[in-house]
Amino acid sequence: MPDATLLRLRLPDGRSATLLLGDTTTVLSVDDTLVSSWDLSGRPYALVREDGTYRRGLNGHLLHKREASADGPRLRRRLSAEEGAVSVEAARHEAELALGASVAPKAVHRLERIVSMDAAALGEDAARFLDASGPVGILPPDQYLSLVVRLTEGCSWNACTFCRLYRDMPFRWKTPDELRAHVAALRGYFGESIALRRGLFLGDANALCLATPHLLPLLEILAAEFPDAPTASFVDAWTGQRKSVREWRACAQLGLGRVYVGLETGDPDLLAWLRKPGTPDDAVALVTALHEADVDVGVIVLLGAGGERFSRAHATNTAAVLTRMGLGPRDLLYFSELVDDPSLEYARHAAGAPDLQALGPEECARQREAVLATFHPTEPASPPRTATYDIREFVY
């Protein structure tokens, strides 16, 4: 943080505190145990409390997490704004105490904003966010702090049996004028707190599916609005492989730096059973074209899908397809565990077939190991980075 200021404080109640005034965030640590982070508009987005950690989304909802310990099992629970109000208010009160102990004008200015964001103000702010942005369905974990710009709304396919994120949202794309208005609304909402956003993510589920004549004018607008901002998005293999290297290169010249591809599985039979569009060969062709266009990729593998019936073929064929993709050190390989949800079509299709039930966490971990054991990166000394992608922990 090149412009960070660190202040040591003694709060009116006698506790010691450290206040970090960064160029994108304000962080208050009380007795080195309670830590709260706010953006430059005073919105809390990360809290460490005695009972675990909280991440707050711009829509007001929170994710409460606690690792397993002698005091209890692992916890991961989504909270409404009302359910999380006690923890959020406790952090605001600590900021209020810090304000009483602060003399630096910069600290006073920051803390006054935080203190003004009481429950009512945060509720109004969440409504403003939804007016400016609309709902944000899902992002890859490394994109959680991106600015989501919704070129499209909904999902162009919307029929995968393991996903219900966009079921009630008709697919549409924005015209250039609508996109300009959308960007203006986002800028108006975020204000100076937009500094916390590390790049652009083009939403929603499959924004790059747009035909190039529709897509490039939208990318040109964003390149002018956010010059040099790293840009990323999703695309499915079925529509993505239809674009030529030349088309992907044109997107890259307008800022596109990473594309996330939901491979899910390298087994064509399982892919068809999941009703995912395209084939593993389509995914290989897409990744190859993206690499030729100098665009990095993030490939997502779905663990546990197909149960025991598909388990071996899923691991073996997925490793083979990943090997053919030529993934390198600039790429990401995500493993995402299928969330067993009775409301999903997957659960209904697997009902009555024990060998199709989604695998449990331990079996998913073994499946991940099996994929990696037979995946051979092009550069063994510089393989792609691997990470977990848990959709249950998404907060924006």
TITORKOL-960428 format. One line per 2 residues: number of its first residue (from 1); their letters; for each residue x negated, y negated, z negated of C-alpha. Coordinates in Angstrom, 1 decimal, always signed. Each point is the difference from the previous one (the first is absolute). Example, Ala and Ser with C-alpha at 12.3 -4.5 7.8 and 13.67 -1.06 7.14 Angstrom:
2
1 = as = -12.3/+4.5/-7.8 ~ -1.4/-3.4/+0.7
This chain:
396
1 = mp = +0.0/+0.0/+0.0 ~ -2.1/-2.9/+1.2
3 = da = +2.2/-2.7/-1.6 ~ +0.9/+1.9/-3.2
5 = tl = -0.1/-1.7/-3.4 ~ -0.2/+2.0/-3.2
7 = lr = +1.2/-1.5/-3.3 ~ -0.2/+1.5/-3.5
9 = lr = +2.9/-1.0/-2.2 ~ +1.2/+0.4/-3.6
11 = lp = +3.8/+0.3/+0.1 ~ +2.1/-1.7/-2.7
13 = dg = +0.8/+3.4/-1.5 ~ -3.7/+0.7/-0.6
15 = rs = -0.5/+2.4/+2.9 ~ -2.9/-0.4/+2.4
17 = at = +0.7/-0.3/+3.7 ~ -1.8/-0.3/+3.3
19 = ll = +1.6/-2.0/+2.9 ~ -1.3/+0.5/+3.5
21 = lg = +1.0/-2.6/+2.5 ~ -0.7/+1.6/+3.4
23 = dt = +0.5/-1.4/+3.5 ~ +2.9/+2.4/+0.5
25 = tt = +1.2/+1.0/-3.4 ~ +0.2/-0.8/-3.7
27 = vl = -0.9/+2.7/-2.5 ~ +0.4/-0.2/-3.8
29 = sv = -1.5/+2.6/-2.3 ~ +1.0/+0.0/-3.7
31 = dd = -2.3/+1.8/-2.5 ~ -1.4/+2.0/+3.1
33 = tl = +3.1/+2.2/-0.1 ~ +3.0/-2.0/+1.4
35 = vs = -0.7/-1.1/+3.6 ~ +2.3/-1.9/+2.2
37 = sw = -0.4/-1.2/+3.6 ~ +2.0/-2.6/+1.9
39 = dl = -0.1/-1.5/+3.4 ~ -0.6/-3.7/+0.6
41 = sg = +3.7/-0.7/-0.2 ~ +0.2/+1.5/-3.5
43 = rp = +1.6/+3.4/+1.0 ~ -1.2/+2.9/-2.1
45 = ya = -1.1/+3.0/+2.1 ~ -2.1/+2.2/-2.3
47 = lv = +0.2/+0.5/-3.8 ~ -1.9/+2.3/-2.4
49 = re = +1.9/+0.6/-3.2 ~ -0.3/+2.3/-2.9
51 = dg = +2.4/+2.5/+1.6 ~ -1.6/+0.1/+3.4
53 = ty = -0.3/-2.2/+3.1 ~ +2.7/-1.8/+1.9
55 = rr = +0.0/-1.2/+3.6 ~ +2.6/-2.4/+1.0
57 = gl = +1.4/-0.4/+3.5 ~ +1.1/-3.3/+1.5
59 = ng = +3.6/+1.4/-0.1 ~ -0.2/+0.0/-3.8
61 = hl = -0.3/+3.8/-0.5 ~ -2.9/+1.6/-1.8
63 = lh = -1.9/+3.2/-0.1 ~ -1.0/+1.2/-3.5
65 = kr = -2.9/+2.5/-0.1 ~ -1.8/+1.7/-2.8
67 = ea = -2.6/+2.8/+0.4 ~ +0.4/+3.2/-2.0
69 = sa = -1.6/-0.1/-3.4 ~ +0.3/+1.4/-3.6
71 = dg = +2.8/-2.5/-0.4 ~ +2.2/+1.4/+2.7
73 = pr = +0.3/+1.3/+3.6 ~ -0.7/-2.0/+3.2
75 = lr = +2.7/-2.6/+0.6 ~ +1.0/-1.6/+3.3
77 = rr = +3.3/-1.9/-0.1 ~ +1.7/-2.6/+2.1
79 = ls = +1.6/-2.8/-1.9 ~ +2.5/-2.7/+0.9
81 = ae = -0.8/-3.6/-0.8 ~ +2.2/+0.3/-3.1
83 = eg = -1.7/+3.2/-1.2 ~ -3.5/-1.6/+0.4
85 = av = +1.0/-3.4/-1.5 ~ -1.5/+0.7/-3.4
87 = sv = -3.5/+0.7/+1.4 ~ +0.1/-2.9/+2.5
89 = ea = +1.2/-2.4/-2.7 ~ -2.8/+1.2/-2.4
91 = ar = -2.5/-0.9/+2.6 ~ +1.6/-3.4/+0.6
93 = he = -0.1/-0.7/-3.7 ~ -3.7/+0.8/-0.1
95 = ae = -0.5/-2.5/+2.8 ~ +2.0/-2.5/-2.0
97 = la = -2.4/+0.5/-3.0 ~ -2.9/-0.4/+2.4
99 = lg = +1.5/-3.2/+1.2 ~ +0.0/-1.3/-3.6
101 = as = -3.7/+0.8/-0.2 ~ -1.1/-1.4/+3.4
103 = va = -1.5/-3.3/+0.7 ~ -1.4/+0.4/+3.5
105 = pk = +2.4/-1.7/+2.5 ~ -0.3/+2.9/+2.5
107 = av = +1.0/+2.5/-2.8 ~ +2.9/-2.1/-1.1
109 = hr = +1.3/-0.3/+3.5 ~ -0.1/+3.8/+0.6
111 = le = +1.4/+0.9/-3.4 ~ +2.9/-2.5/+0.3
113 = ri = +1.1/+1.7/+3.2 ~ -0.1/+3.4/-1.7
115 = vs = +1.9/-1.2/-3.1 ~ +2.7/-1.5/+2.2
117 = md = +0.7/+3.4/+1.6 ~ +2.4/+1.3/-2.7
119 = aa = +2.5/+2.7/+0.8 ~ +2.5/-2.3/+1.7
121 = al = -2.7/-1.6/+2.2 ~ -1.4/+3.4/+0.9
123 = ge = +3.5/+1.2/+0.9 ~ +0.5/-3.0/+2.3
125 = da = -3.5/+0.6/+1.5 ~ +0.8/+3.6/+0.8
127 = ar = +3.1/-1.1/+1.8 ~ -2.0/-2.6/+2.0
129 = fl = -2.5/+2.8/+1.0 ~ +2.8/+2.2/+1.3
131 = da = +1.4/-2.9/+2.0 ~ -3.4/-0.8/+1.5
133 = sg = -1.2/+3.6/+0.6 ~ +2.8/+2.5/-0.3
135 = pv = -0.8/+3.4/-1.6 ~ -3.4/+1.5/+0.5
137 = gi = +0.3/+3.8/+0.3 ~ -3.5/+1.4/-0.3
139 = lp = -3.7/-0.8/+0.5 ~ -3.2/+2.0/+0.0
141 = pd = -1.7/-0.4/-3.4 ~ -2.9/-2.1/+1.4
143 = qy = +2.6/-2.4/+1.4 ~ +1.9/-0.8/-3.2
145 = ls = -1.3/-3.5/-0.2 ~ +0.5/-0.8/+3.7
147 = lv = +2.5/-2.6/+1.2 ~ +2.8/+2.0/+1.6
149 = vr = +1.3/-1.6/+3.1 ~ +3.0/+1.9/+1.3
151 = lt = -0.3/+0.1/+3.8 ~ +2.7/+2.7/-0.1
153 = eg = +2.6/+1.1/-2.4 ~ +0.7/+3.6/-0.8
155 = cs = -1.4/+3.0/+1.8 ~ +0.2/+0.7/+3.7
157 = wn = +0.3/+3.8/-0.6 ~ +1.6/+0.2/-3.4
159 = ac = +0.7/+3.8/+0.1 ~ -2.9/+1.6/-1.9
161 = tf = +1.5/+2.4/-2.6 ~ -2.5/-1.1/-2.7
163 = cr = +0.6/-3.7/+0.1 ~ +3.1/-2.1/-0.8
165 = ly = -1.6/-3.5/-0.3 ~ +1.8/-1.5/+2.9
167 = rd = +3.1/+2.1/+0.4 ~ +2.4/-2.9/-0.5
169 = mp = -2.0/-2.6/+2.0 ~ +0.6/-0.2/+3.8
171 = fr = -3.2/-0.4/+1.9 ~ -0.6/-3.3/+1.7
173 = wk = -2.9/-2.3/+0.9 ~ -0.5/-3.7/-0.4
175 = tp = -0.1/-2.4/+2.9 ~ -2.9/-2.5/+0.1
177 = de = +2.3/-2.7/-1.5 ~ +1.2/+2.3/-2.7
179 = lr = -3.6/+0.9/-0.9 ~ -1.0/-3.6/-0.2
181 = ah = +2.9/-0.7/-2.4 ~ -0.9/+3.2/-2.0
183 = va = -3.6/-1.2/-0.4 ~ +1.1/-3.5/-1.0
185 = al = +2.3/+1.6/-2.7 ~ -2.9/+2.1/-1.3
187 = rg = -2.3/-3.0/-0.2 ~ +2.7/-1.9/-1.8
189 = yf = +0.5/+2.7/-2.5 ~ -3.6/+0.9/-0.8
191 = ge = -1.5/-3.5/+0.1 ~ -3.5/+0.0/-1.2
193 = si = +0.4/+3.5/-1.5 ~ -0.4/+1.3/+3.6
195 = al = -3.7/-0.1/-0.9 ~ +0.5/+3.3/-1.8
197 = rr = +1.1/+1.7/+3.2 ~ -3.1/+1.6/+1.6
199 = gl = +1.3/+0.4/+3.6 ~ +3.1/+0.7/+2.0
201 = fl = +2.1/+3.2/+0.1 ~ +2.5/+0.2/+2.9
203 = gd = +3.2/+1.5/-1.2 ~ +2.2/+1.9/-0.1
205 = an = -0.5/+3.7/+0.5 ~ -1.2/+0.1/+3.6
207 = al = -0.6/-3.5/+1.2 ~ -2.6/+0.9/+2.6
209 = cl = +2.5/+2.1/+1.8 ~ +1.1/-3.1/+1.8
211 = at = -0.7/-0.1/+3.7 ~ -3.1/-2.0/+0.8
213 = ph = +1.9/-2.9/+1.7 ~ +2.0/-0.4/-3.2
215 = ll = -2.9/+0.6/-2.4 ~ -2.7/-2.2/+1.4
217 = pl = +1.9/-3.4/-0.2 ~ +0.8/+0.8/-3.7
219 = le = -3.7/+0.8/-0.7 ~ -1.0/-3.2/+1.7
221 = il = +2.2/-2.0/-2.4 ~ -1.5/+1.7/-3.0
223 = aa = -3.6/-0.5/+1.3 ~ +0.7/-3.7/+0.3
225 = ef = +1.7/-0.2/-3.4 ~ -2.6/+2.1/-1.8
227 = pd = -3.2/-0.2/+1.9 ~ -2.6/+2.7/-1.0
229 = ap = +2.4/+1.8/-2.3 ~ -0.6/+3.7/+0.0
231 = ta = +3.2/+1.6/+1.3 ~ +1.4/+3.6/-0.4
233 = sf = +3.2/+1.9/+0.7 ~ +1.6/+3.4/+0.4
235 = vd = +0.7/+1.8/+3.2 ~ +1.3/+3.5/+0.7
237 = aw = -2.0/+2.3/+2.3 ~ +2.9/+0.4/+2.4
239 = tg = +0.3/-3.6/+0.9 ~ -3.5/-1.0/-0.8
241 = qr = -1.6/+2.3/+2.5 ~ +1.9/-1.6/+2.8
243 = ks = -2.2/-3.2/-0.2 ~ -3.2/+0.0/+2.0
245 = vr = -3.4/-0.8/-1.3 ~ +0.3/-3.3/+1.8
247 = ew = +3.3/-0.8/-1.8 ~ -1.5/+0.9/-3.4
249 = ra = -3.1/-2.1/+0.8 ~ +2.3/-3.0/+0.7
251 = ca = +1.6/+0.5/-3.4 ~ -3.4/+0.2/-1.6
253 = ql = -1.1/-3.3/+1.6 ~ +3.0/-1.5/-1.8
255 = gl = -1.0/+1.2/-3.4 ~ +1.1/+3.6/-0.3
257 = gr = -2.7/+1.8/-1.9 ~ +1.6/+3.1/-1.5
259 = vy = +2.9/+2.3/+1.0 ~ +1.6/+2.5/-2.4
261 = vg = +1.2/+3.2/+1.7 ~ +2.3/+2.5/-1.9
263 = le = -1.5/+3.2/+1.3 ~ +1.8/+1.9/-2.9
265 = tg = -1.2/+3.3/+1.4 ~ -2.1/+1.5/+2.8
267 = dp = +2.4/+3.0/+0.2 ~ +2.4/-0.7/+2.9
269 = dl = +2.6/+2.4/-1.4 ~ +0.1/-1.7/-3.4
271 = la = +0.0/-3.4/+1.7 ~ +3.1/+1.0/+2.0
273 = wl = +1.7/+1.3/-3.1 ~ -0.6/-3.3/-1.7
275 = rk = +1.6/-1.7/+3.0 ~ -3.1/-2.2/+0.4
277 = pg = -0.3/-1.4/+3.6 ~ -2.8/+1.0/+2.2
279 = tp = -2.6/+2.7/-0.3 ~ -3.5/+0.4/-1.7
281 = dd = -1.5/-0.4/+3.5 ~ +1.8/-3.4/+0.3
283 = av = -1.7/-1.0/-3.3 ~ -3.4/+1.0/+1.3
285 = al = +0.5/-2.0/+3.2 ~ +1.2/-3.0/-2.0
287 = vt = -3.0/+0.0/-2.4 ~ -2.4/+0.5/+2.9
289 = al = +1.5/-3.0/+1.8 ~ -0.1/-2.2/-3.1
291 = he = -3.7/+0.9/-0.6 ~ -0.8/-0.9/+3.6
293 = ad = +1.7/-3.3/-0.5 ~ -2.2/-0.5/-3.2
295 = vd = +3.0/+0.2/-2.3 ~ -0.4/+1.9/-3.3
297 = vg = +2.6/+2.6/-1.1 ~ +1.6/+1.2/-3.1
299 = vi = +1.3/+3.6/+0.4 ~ +2.7/+1.3/-2.4
301 = vl = +0.4/+3.7/-0.9 ~ +3.1/+1.1/-1.8
303 = lg = -0.8/+2.6/-2.6 ~ +2.5/+2.6/-1.2
305 = ag = +2.2/-0.2/+3.1 ~ +1.4/+3.3/+1.3
307 = ge = -0.6/+1.8/-3.3 ~ -1.7/+3.4/+0.0
309 = rf = +1.4/+0.9/+3.4 ~ -2.1/-2.6/+1.8
311 = sr = -2.8/-0.5/-2.6 ~ -2.8/+1.9/+1.7
313 = ah = +0.8/-1.2/+3.5 ~ +0.4/-3.6/-1.3
315 = at = -3.5/+0.0/-1.6 ~ -1.8/+1.8/+2.8
317 = nt = +1.5/-2.0/+2.9 ~ -0.1/-3.3/-1.8
319 = aa = -3.8/+0.4/-0.6 ~ -0.4/+0.9/+3.7
321 = vl = +1.9/-3.1/+1.2 ~ -1.9/-2.3/-2.4
323 = tr = -3.3/+1.4/+1.4 ~ +1.1/-0.7/+3.5
325 = mg = +0.9/-3.6/-0.9 ~ -3.7/-0.9/-0.5
327 = lg = +0.6/-2.0/-3.2 ~ -2.9/-2.0/-1.2
329 = pr = -1.0/-2.1/-3.1 ~ +2.2/-3.0/+1.0
331 = dl = +3.1/+2.2/+0.0 ~ +2.2/+1.1/-2.9
333 = ly = +1.5/+3.4/-0.6 ~ +3.0/+0.0/-2.4
335 = fs = +1.6/+2.9/-1.7 ~ +3.6/-0.6/-0.9
337 = el = +1.9/+2.5/-2.1 ~ +3.6/+0.7/+1.1
339 = vd = +2.3/-1.4/-2.6 ~ +2.7/+2.6/-0.8
341 = dp = +3.2/-2.0/+0.1 ~ +3.4/+1.8/+0.2
343 = sl = +1.5/-2.8/+2.0 ~ -2.5/+0.6/+2.9
345 = ey = +1.0/+2.0/+3.0 ~ -3.1/+2.1/-0.6
347 = ar = +1.4/+1.3/-3.3 ~ +3.3/+0.8/+1.7
349 = ha = -1.7/+1.8/+2.9 ~ -2.1/+2.0/-2.5
351 = ag = +2.9/+0.9/-2.3 ~ +0.3/+3.8/-0.4
353 = ap = -3.5/+0.6/+1.4 ~ -2.5/+0.3/-2.9
355 = dl = -3.0/+0.2/+2.4 ~ +0.9/-3.5/+1.4
357 = qa = +0.2/-1.8/-3.3 ~ -2.5/-2.8/-0.3
359 = lg = -3.2/+1.1/-1.6 ~ -0.8/-1.2/-3.6
361 = pe = -2.8/-2.4/-0.9 ~ -2.6/+2.8/-0.7
363 = ec = +0.8/+1.7/+3.3 ~ -0.2/-3.3/+1.8
365 = ar = -3.4/-0.5/-1.5 ~ -1.1/+3.4/+1.3
367 = qr = +1.4/-0.8/+3.4 ~ -2.0/-3.2/+0.1
369 = ea = -3.2/+1.9/-0.9 ~ +0.8/+2.5/+2.7
371 = vl = +0.3/-2.7/+2.7 ~ -3.2/-1.7/-1.1
373 = at = -1.9/+3.3/-0.1 ~ +0.5/+0.6/+3.7
375 = fh = +0.1/-3.6/+1.2 ~ -3.2/-0.8/+1.9
377 = pt = -0.6/-3.7/+0.5 ~ -1.9/-1.1/+3.0
379 = ep = -2.6/-1.6/-2.3 ~ -0.4/+2.3/-3.0
381 = as = -2.2/-2.5/-1.8 ~ +2.6/-2.7/+0.5
383 = pp = +3.5/+1.5/-0.2 ~ +3.2/-2.0/-0.3
385 = rt = +1.0/-1.2/-3.4 ~ +2.6/+2.1/-1.6
387 = at = +2.6/-1.1/-2.6 ~ +3.4/+0.8/-1.4
389 = yd = +3.1/-1.6/+1.3 ~ +2.8/+0.3/-2.6
391 = ir = +3.2/-1.7/+1.2 ~ +1.3/+0.0/-3.5
393 = ef = -2.6/-2.6/-1.0 ~ +0.8/-2.5/+2.7
395 = vy = +0.7/-3.5/-1.3 ~ +0.0/-3.2/+2.2
